[in-house]
Amino acid sequence: MKKEIKFTKMSAAGNDFVLIDNRSKTVKNDLKRFARKICDRKDGVGADGLILVEESKKADFKMRIFNRDGSEAEMCGNGARACAQFAYDDRIAGGSMSFTTLAGMIEARVLKDGVSLKMVSPKSVRKHIPINVKGRKFEFHSIDTGVPHAVVFLSKLDDLDVDAFGCFIRHHKEFQPRGTNVNFVRLIDAHTIEVRTYERGVEGETLACGTGSTASAILAAALKGCISPVNVRVRSGDILTIGFKSAAEGRYEDVFLKGPAVEIFKGTLS
């Protein structure tokens, strides 16, 4: 008999994921290859990433997330919200929960209108990084909100070639050896920004990025005077809300990310 694997397909602001309850180690061999296969949009289920829920001695469970290219990510904000909703729906955890990631401990609350996450504290902030792109100089900034992000502020985003521009910056020497996710940000008002994101591991633009929205909101506060909470309009049209408190020496603490996470369908792999 073929082994059957139950899965749930979920979307969080347009980021889609395949989630599997892997506490009994149903999936254990060659996880990178498995992630590439299941995330393939032609020959698999199709998703931006694979999320495995595993046992943890420190929290309700452990979240492991694999990008579409098979690489394992430290953290994913939209993925974490989808994971929390999945864990609540499948009675793995209650409405308030904690789970471990490679980036640290995440706390989550399932609400009537979405999921709220307490994020890890941002680190490794670098400001005013000049980079030439096709003869034009741009000023980038970088921050780690669980995974590395580069951020650039632009006056308009509609006609931007995010895949080409993002790929160039993702591999730029300034952000090696890890590479970086890349966020293009337009200021709307003191509480609102628009963000388009090129995601490392997906290797293209996604409809939303939770850690990228968090990075963009915090740098918009640090550099452009935005005020918490910041509403982030992502490519899917959804709104993610980022809250934070400023601390000494330009640091930001008590960072939360709130947004939608919904089940699309359940299925069985064989």
Disulfide bonds with the S-S distance in Angstrom:
none
